[in-house]
Amino acid sequence: MSAAEFTPPEAALWAGRAGLPLSADRHAAVAATANHIHAVVAVLRELDFGDTPPAAAYRAGEEKNDAAV
């Protein structure tokens, strides 16, 4: 486990600070879920979207389907 991962007591502490008190049997599950979310977000942060237009520029139905991969 890396230093950046939540432990069950830390998950309980942060949930309590957010006004969401957890029963003791939920601490490990919430910590595991938070760690998974952080792992997914870390992967997304590594993606380079340099030339990708913002979502507001997308027009449904105007894309070209050419079967190229």
C-alpha positions as CSV (number, residue, x, y, z in Angstrom):
1,M,0.0,0.0,0.0
2,S,1.4,3.4,-1.0
3,A,1.5,6.4,1.3
4,A,-1.2,8.1,-0.9
5,E,-3.8,5.4,-0.2
6,F,-6.6,5.9,2.3
7,T,-6.6,3.6,5.3
8,P,-10.0,2.6,6.8
9,P,-9.5,5.1,9.8
10,E,-8.7,7.9,7.4
11,A,-11.8,7.1,5.3
12,A,-13.9,7.2,8.4
13,L,-12.3,10.5,9.5
14,W,-12.9,12.2,6.1
15,A,-16.4,10.8,5.9
16,G,-17.2,12.2,9.3
17,R,-15.8,15.6,8.3
18,A,-18.1,15.6,5.3
19,G,-21.0,15.0,7.6
20,L,-21.4,11.3,6.6
21,P,-20.7,9.2,9.8
22,L,-19.8,5.6,8.9
23,S,-20.5,2.5,11.0
24,A,-17.3,0.6,11.8
25,D,-18.1,-2.2,9.3
26,R,-18.1,0.2,6.4
27,H,-14.6,1.8,7.0
28,A,-12.7,-0.7,4.9
29,A,-15.2,-0.7,2.0
30,V,-15.2,3.1,1.8
31,A,-11.4,3.2,1.9
32,A,-11.2,0.6,-0.9
33,T,-13.7,2.6,-3.0
34,A,-11.8,5.9,-2.4
35,N,-8.5,4.3,-3.4
36,H,-10.1,2.9,-6.6
37,I,-11.5,6.3,-7.5
38,H,-8.1,7.9,-6.9
39,A,-6.4,5.3,-9.1
40,V,-8.8,5.9,-12.0
41,V,-8.5,9.7,-11.7
42,A,-4.7,9.4,-11.7
43,V,-4.8,7.5,-15.0
44,L,-7.1,10.2,-16.5
45,R,-4.7,12.9,-15.4
46,E,-1.9,11.3,-17.4
47,L,-3.9,11.5,-20.7
48,D,-2.9,14.1,-23.2
49,F,-5.9,15.9,-24.6
50,G,-3.8,18.6,-26.3
51,D,-5.7,18.8,-29.6
52,T,-9.0,17.6,-28.3
53,P,-11.8,20.2,-28.7
54,P,-14.0,20.9,-25.7
55,A,-17.2,18.9,-25.4
56,A,-19.2,22.0,-26.4
57,A,-17.6,21.8,-29.9
58,Y,-19.0,18.3,-30.5
59,R,-22.0,18.0,-32.8
60,A,-23.8,14.7,-32.7
61,G,-24.4,13.2,-36.1
62,E,-21.7,15.1,-37.8
63,E,-18.9,12.6,-37.2
64,K,-17.4,10.7,-40.1
65,N,-17.6,6.9,-39.9
66,D,-14.8,5.5,-42.0
67,A,-14.0,2.2,-40.2
68,A,-10.4,3.2,-39.8
69,V,-8.8,2.2,-36.5
